Amino acid sequence: MLIRSLFRAGTLLALSLPVLAAPVATLFKDPDCGCCSKWAEHMASKQLPLASENRSDMAAVKDRLQVPDNLRSCHTASIGGYVFEGHVPADLVQKVLREKPAIRGLAVAGMPQGSPGMETGVKQPYQVMAFDARGKQWVYATR
């Protein structure tokens, strides 16, 4: 009986640990977009796995998550209460999740060549923009 109780307690603890350890992470994407899947692979390779949700209403998703129009790209992720728009590098996502700045999220507008998920052999410099819920935007990093 004691062993059975300990097993149940251990099972319950084991089942609850993944929920406590990983932030809720969802990628909203068009089902026909290949670079979105490549970005998700980049994130998973850096221990940031995402649940993918194919959507035909991406503009409505971006509106709901408060992504500024000028920062929009092909896919949007919601991770740990933050929004990551487009091809944001995983190290910057990890930095935001670790430091918890007072921002709504990060965005890489468009689809710059050489950004995560857009590896084509050509590397364009690009800016990773931070934005808040009031619409303020600023350069968070340059790559």
Backbone as CSV, one residue per row, in Angstrom:
resi,resn,N_x,N_y,N_z,CA_x,CA_y,CA_z,C_x,C_y,C_z
1,MET,0.825,-1.187,0.000,0.000,0.000,0.000,0.869,1.252,0.000
2,LEU,1.916,1.262,0.829,2.813,2.415,0.883,3.506,2.616,-0.463
3,ILE,3.939,1.532,-1.066,4.612,1.622,-2.368,3.648,2.168,-3.416
4,ARG,2.420,1.719,-3.403,1.429,2.206,-4.355,1.181,3.701,-4.155
5,SER,1.102,4.154,-2.909,0.897,5.579,-2.625,2.083,6.408,-3.095
6,LEU,3.292,5.916,-2.850,4.484,6.631,-3.304,4.540,6.681,-4.829
7,PHE,4.161,5.587,-5.484,4.145,5.553,-6.936,3.165,6.594,-7.471
8,ARG,1.976,6.642,-6.885,0.977,7.635,-7.327,1.499,9.050,-7.121
9,ALA,2.102,9.319,-5.973,2.636,10.650,-5.695,3.743,10.994,-6.681
10,GLY,4.620,10.030,-6.960,5.698,10.255,-7.927,5.172,10.475,-9.327
11,THR,4.142,9.743,-9.699,3.541,9.902,-11.022,2.908,11.276,-11.151
12,LEU,2.188,11.696,-10.119,1.577,13.021,-10.158,2.626,14.118,-10.250
13,LEU,3.709,13.973,-9.502,4.785,14.957,-9.563,5.412,14.965,-10.947
14,ALA,5.685,13.797,-11.485,6.301,13.705,-12.813,5.390,14.305,-13.878
15,LEU,4.097,14.074,-13.768,3.164,14.638,-14.740,3.074,16.146,-14.636
16,SER,3.285,16.709,-13.460,3.164,18.155,-13.292,4.447,18.898,-13.632
17,LEU,5.595,18.233,-13.618,6.863,18.920,-13.868,6.968,19.561,-15.242
18,PRO,6.614,18.897,-16.343,6.724,19.560,-17.636,5.872,20.822,-17.726
19,VAL,4.727,20.820,-17.095,3.867,21.989,-17.108,4.544,23.145,-16.380
20,LEU,5.227,22.846,-15.293,5.890,23.888,-14.533,7.160,24.382,-15.229
21,ALA,7.847,23.515,-15.947,9.149,23.852,-16.505,9.063,24.646,-17.796
22,ALA,8.101,24.365,-18.655,8.064,24.992,-19.967,6.933,26.006,-20.054
23,PRO,7.222,27.180,-20.637,6.137,28.145,-20.820,5.185,27.654,-21.905
24,VAL,3.965,28.144,-21.877,3.017,27.827,-22.929,3.541,28.445,-24.218
25,ALA,3.709,27.630,-25.259,4.331,28.089,-26.496,3.541,27.598,-27.706
26,THR,2.933,28.531,-28.430,2.136,28.190,-29.596,2.587,29.019,-30.791
27,LEU,2.770,28.357,-31.905,3.094,29.009,-33.165,1.840,29.038,-34.021
28,PHE,1.428,30.233,-34.420,0.297,30.405,-35.316,0.867,30.649,-36.706
29,LYS,0.453,29.819,-37.682,1.050,29.915,-39.003,0.081,29.487,-40.088
30,ASP,0.383,29.933,-41.301,-0.344,29.485,-42.472,0.105,28.050,-42.761
31,PRO,-0.812,27.138,-43.057,-0.410,25.740,-43.270,0.494,25.536,-44.484
32,ASP,0.516,26.471,-45.406,1.305,26.319,-46.632,2.654,27.024,-46.576
33,CYS,3.021,27.597,-45.443,4.264,28.366,-45.352,5.405,27.473,-44.864
34,GLY,6.423,27.303,-45.694,7.566,26.458,-45.342,8.523,27.114,-44.366
35,CYS,8.707,28.430,-44.462,9.672,29.072,-43.568,9.176,29.082,-42.126
36,CYS,7.869,29.056,-41.941,7.316,29.003,-40.581,7.738,27.704,-39.892
37,SER,7.652,26.616,-40.636,8.058,25.319,-40.090,9.555,25.284,-39.821
38,LYS,10.338,25.920,-40.690,11.789,25.973,-40.480,12.120,26.799,-39.237
39,TRP,11.373,27.876,-38.997,11.592,28.671,-37.778,11.248,27.827,-36.549
40,ALA,10.167,27.058,-36.626,9.786,26.179,-35.514,10.886,25.151,-35.242
41,GLU,11.512,24.629,-36.297,12.636,23.694,-36.128,13.816,24.390,-35.442
42,HIS,14.091,25.631,-35.831,15.155,26.422,-35.185,14.867,26.563,-33.690
43,MET,13.635,26.882,-33.358,13.255,27.052,-31.951,13.412,25.737,-31.196
44,ALA,12.945,24.632,-31.765,13.040,23.325,-31.110,14.492,22.922,-30.902
45,SER,15.364,23.271,-31.855,16.787,22.922,-31.719,17.453,23.679,-30.579
46,LYS,16.811,24.739,-30.116,17.322,25.541,-28.994,16.493,25.316,-27.729
47,GLN,15.851,24.152,-27.640,15.036,23.742,-26.491,13.826,24.647,-26.271
48,LEU,13.253,25.132,-27.359,12.022,25.924,-27.298,10.979,25.316,-28.243
49,PRO,10.482,24.112,-27.898,9.497,23.485,-28.785,8.176,24.249,-28.783
50,LEU,7.543,24.271,-29.933,6.289,24.996,-30.105,5.193,24.054,-30.575
51,ALA,4.010,24.248,-30.074,2.842,23.586,-30.638,2.394,24.447,-31.811
52,SER,2.257,23.855,-32.993,1.849,24.617,-34.176,0.342,24.574,-34.345
53,GLU,-0.194,25.729,-34.694,-1.625,25.837,-34.963,-1.784,26.492,-36.330
54,ASN,-2.224,25.727,-37.316,-2.456,26.262,-38.655,-3.689,27.146,-38.639
55,ARG,-3.543,28.343,-39.205,-4.648,29.310,-39.193,-4.790,29.955,-40.558
56,SER,-6.007,30.198,-40.959,-6.260,30.926,-42.199,-6.563,32.395,-41.905
57,ASP,-6.678,32.727,-40.622,-7.024,34.093,-40.203,-5.867,34.767,-39.464
58,MET,-4.695,34.773,-40.088,-3.505,35.289,-39.409,-3.631,36.770,-39.035
59,ALA,-4.298,37.571,-39.827,-4.465,38.986,-39.477,-5.244,39.125,-38.171
60,ALA,-6.250,38.303,-37.979,-7.036,38.348,-36.737,-6.195,37.899,-35.547
61,VAL,-5.338,36.899,-35.745,-4.440,36.442,-34.673,-3.510,37.580,-34.276
62,LYS,-2.913,38.241,-35.264,-1.978,39.338,-35.004,-2.686,40.512,-34.327
63,ASP,-3.922,40.798,-34.752,-4.704,41.857,-34.105,-4.929,41.520,-32.637
64,ARG,-5.338,40.281,-32.376,-5.628,39.859,-30.995,-4.388,39.935,-30.108
65,LEU,-3.226,39.603,-30.687,-1.975,39.595,-29.917,-1.250,40.946,-29.946
66,GLN,-1.867,41.951,-30.560,-1.372,43.331,-30.571,-0.036,43.496,-31.297
67,VAL,0.115,42.809,-32.424,1.311,42.976,-33.241,1.108,44.205,-34.110
68,PRO,1.985,45.215,-33.995,1.837,46.420,-34.825,1.882,46.072,-36.317
69,ASP,1.076,46.768,-37.100,0.976,46.500,-38.540,2.330,46.530,-39.238
70,ASN,3.160,47.494,-38.910,4.438,47.655,-39.613,5.483,46.615,-39.213
71,LEU,5.204,45.799,-38.199,6.157,44.779,-37.751,5.721,43.364,-38.131
72,ARG,4.658,43.241,-38.857,4.102,41.914,-39.149,4.945,41.135,-40.149
73,SER,4.913,39.826,-39.951,5.623,38.896,-40.817,4.694,37.727,-41.098
74,CYS,5.248,36.577,-41.424,4.413,35.452,-41.855,3.837,34.625,-40.708
75,HIS,4.496,34.572,-39.562,3.987,33.748,-38.459,4.119,34.505,-37.143
76,THR,3.369,34.042,-36.150,3.322,34.686,-34.844,3.358,33.594,-33.782
77,ALA,4.182,33.800,-32.760,4.246,32.839,-31.656,3.880,33.538,-30.353
78,SER,3.207,32.807,-29.516,2.887,33.258,-28.164,3.604,32.310,-27.214
79,ILE,4.563,32.874,-26.460,5.386,32.051,-25.583,5.510,32.737,-24.229
80,GLY,5.045,32.084,-23.198,5.209,32.602,-21.848,4.629,33.991,-21.641
81,GLY,3.550,34.317,-22.335,2.914,35.620,-22.181,3.482,36.694,-23.095
82,TYR,4.483,36.373,-23.885,5.078,37.312,-24.836,4.702,36.910,-26.254
83,VAL,4.817,37.866,-27.180,4.547,37.632,-28.590,5.865,37.734,-29.344
84,PHE,6.096,36.785,-30.252,7.289,36.795,-31.091,6.813,36.698,-32.535
85,GLU,7.010,37.781,-33.260,6.513,37.911,-34.621,7.641,37.695,-35.622
86,GLY,7.436,36.769,-36.539,8.410,36.548,-37.593,9.628,35.774,-37.132
87,HIS,10.739,36.016,-37.793,11.941,35.201,-37.655,12.875,35.691,-36.543
88,VAL,12.355,35.804,-35.346,13.129,36.232,-34.179,14.077,35.090,-33.778
89,PRO,15.369,35.384,-33.593,16.314,34.342,-33.178,15.989,33.778,-31.788
90,ALA,16.207,32.483,-31.633,15.884,31.789,-30.383,16.623,32.361,-29.186
91,ASP,17.874,32.811,-29.357,18.602,33.344,-28.206,17.928,34.602,-27.649
92,LEU,17.295,35.390,-28.517,16.595,36.585,-28.032,15.271,36.209,-27.371
93,VAL,14.606,35.178,-27.878,13.399,34.671,-27.214,13.770,34.194,-25.816
94,GLN,14.854,33.424,-25.715,15.301,32.933,-24.404,15.652,34.078,-23.466
95,LYS,16.280,35.116,-23.991,16.642,36.277,-23.169,15.394,36.955,-22.609
96,VAL,14.385,37.143,-23.448,13.135,37.752,-22.982,12.477,36.880,-21.918
97,LEU,12.416,35.581,-22.153,11.785,34.683,-21.183,12.541,34.652,-19.858
98,ARG,13.854,34.815,-19.932,14.690,34.797,-18.728,14.608,36.129,-17.967
99,GLU,14.703,37.252,-18.694,14.780,38.572,-18.059,13.417,39.207,-17.801
100,LYS,12.397,38.768,-18.506,11.020,39.251,-18.332,10.905,40.782,-18.397
101,PRO,11.331,41.380,-19.510,11.217,42.833,-19.640,9.761,43.265,-19.785
102,ALA,9.493,44.526,-19.552,8.142,45.079,-19.663,7.858,45.427,-21.120
103,ILE,7.712,44.381,-21.944,7.383,44.547,-23.348,6.242,43.603,-23.694
104,ARG,5.622,43.853,-24.829,4.604,42.926,-25.336,5.280,41.811,-26.118
105,GLY,6.368,42.183,-26.847,7.054,41.155,-27.594,8.170,41.677,-28.468
106,LEU,8.686,40.782,-29.318,9.742,41.088,-30.281,9.241,40.740,-31.673
107,ALA,9.768,41.466,-32.671,9.362,41.207,-34.049,10.522,41.413,-35.007
108,VAL,10.542,40.577,-36.022,11.406,40.767,-37.185,10.448,40.932,-38.353
109,ALA,10.311,42.169,-38.811,9.369,42.458,-39.893,9.848,41.837,-41.199
110,GLY,8.901,41.415,-41.997,9.244,40.826,-43.288,9.880,39.461,-43.120
111,MET,10.711,39.113,-44.077,11.340,37.798,-44.067,12.800,37.947,-44.506
112,PRO,13.646,38.552,-43.655,15.029,38.802,-44.080,15.829,37.528,-44.312
113,GLN,16.549,37.511,-45.419,17.408,36.381,-45.762,18.487,36.209,-44.695
114,GLY,18.689,34.976,-44.265,19.696,34.682,-43.254,19.165,34.675,-41.834
115,SER,17.928,35.130,-41.634,17.332,35.046,-40.302,16.906,33.599,-40.061
116,PRO,16.688,33.192,-38.803,16.301,31.805,-38.521,15.050,31.390,-39.305
117,GLY,15.176,30.311,-40.041,14.091,29.843,-40.887,14.185,30.349,-42.311
118,MET,15.056,31.322,-42.537,15.242,31.904,-43.871,16.688,31.751,-44.323
119,GLU,17.308,30.642,-43.947,18.697,30.392,-44.318,18.765,29.993,-45.784
120,THR,19.260,30.891,-46.609,19.330,30.658,-48.058,20.753,30.786,-48.583
121,GLY,21.713,31.029,-47.720,23.081,31.272,-48.145,23.378,32.757,-48.273
122,VAL,22.334,33.578,-48.285,22.473,35.039,-48.328,22.138,35.562,-46.937
123,LYS,22.911,36.540,-46.463,22.659,37.093,-45.120,22.423,38.590,-45.238
124,GLN,21.202,39.014,-44.921,20.865,40.430,-44.881,20.908,40.893,-43.435
125,PRO,21.452,42.078,-43.182,21.312,42.616,-41.822,19.831,42.931,-41.560
126,TYR,19.416,42.746,-40.320,18.031,43.058,-39.965,17.954,43.480,-38.504
127,GLN,16.846,44.141,-38.185,16.616,44.593,-36.817,15.536,43.741,-36.164
128,VAL,15.765,43.456,-34.899,14.752,42.819,-34.061,14.160,43.943,-33.229
129,MET,12.885,44.175,-33.424,12.205,45.287,-32.765,11.432,44.802,-31.536
130,ALA,11.503,45.595,-30.467,10.660,45.364,-29.293,9.440,46.269,-29.440
131,PHE,8.328,45.829,-28.886,7.131,46.668,-28.884,6.358,46.424,-27.597
132,ASP,5.628,47.463,-27.183,4.813,47.316,-25.977,3.334,47.393,-26.339
133,ALA,2.485,47.228,-25.357,1.045,47.181,-25.584,0.478,48.535,-26.010
134,ARG,1.212,49.616,-25.786,0.737,50.952,-26.188,1.167,51.314,-27.601
135,GLY,1.954,50.447,-28.236,2.376,50.705,-29.603,3.776,51.280,-29.735
136,LYS,4.453,51.534,-28.634,5.826,52.042,-28.692,6.731,50.944,-29.252
137,GLN,7.680,51.346,-30.107,8.600,50.398,-30.733,10.024,50.917,-30.637
138,TRP,10.976,50.000,-30.502,12.383,50.369,-30.483,13.240,49.185,-30.891
139,VAL,14.462,49.475,-31.340,15.377,48.424,-31.765,15.867,47.687,-30.519
140,TYR,15.656,46.392,-30.505,16.092,45.543,-29.398,17.458,44.921,-29.694
141,ALA,17.670,44.572,-30.969,18.943,43.971,-31.389,19.079,44.141,-32.896
142,THR,20.312,44.128,-33.360,20.612,44.143,-34.794,21.401,42.888,-35.117
143,ARG,21.009,42.238,-36.162,21.681,40.994,-36.570,22.150,41.101,-38.001
